[in-house]
């Protein structure tokens, strides 16, 4: 039985390496511990990470701990989900998104 795949934790220190330089699509969930809709969406992000396995990269970025990245990408409301492809923003959604929509954004 394989290990459960968990979303990565993106930070200011690893964002360029794990997101911008990835050769796979990357879904970044911009969230915060105090955000109710973010916490409600968490299980969908976790499930998606497990479903896509190594076909894509799924992770979360805590906006309180990584304000520079949040500011760089104009995150004004959370949750915000951005899919990056080849280091560029491919799609961006503000607000809670269900797992089916998250998966279609990666597609």
Order of alpha helices (4+ residues) and beta strands (2+ residues): beta-beta-alpha-beta-alpha-beta-beta-alpha
